[in-house]
């Protein structure tokens, strides 16, 4: 067997598995979605922190005034952040499952 025969045999044996290629594409898409979810979680957290400092900057220091103004923003921000992180975690689990299934 010479070099040309070996080269021809290896070219013929290489097959592109469409399911594996689709899995790779899906993993990339899931990764991008996870990045977006992390950015959303960060932005929601950063906003309620900014709003807290904003309340201090306009002179609201008393807990009786500060708390009712911050609470709705804080709850919404935390809820958005937690939901985004949970969704990102679930997508990570799905990605890990795809990687195990297709040996990626």
Residue pairs with C-beta under 8 A, 6 or more apart in sequence:
19 102
20 102
20 104
23 98
23 101
23 102
23 104
24 102
24 104
26 98
27 95
27 98
27 99
27 104
30 91
30 94
30 95
30 98
31 95
33 91
34 88
34 91
34 92
34 95
37 84
37 85
37 87
37 88
37 91
38 84
38 85
38 88
40 80
40 81
40 84
41 80
41 81
41 82
41 84
41 85
41 88
42 81
44 76
44 77
44 78
44 80
44 81
44 84
45 77
45 78
45 81
47 73
47 77
48 70
48 73
48 74
48 76
48 77
48 78
51 70
51 73
52 70
52 74
55 66
55 69
55 70
60 66
60 69
98 104
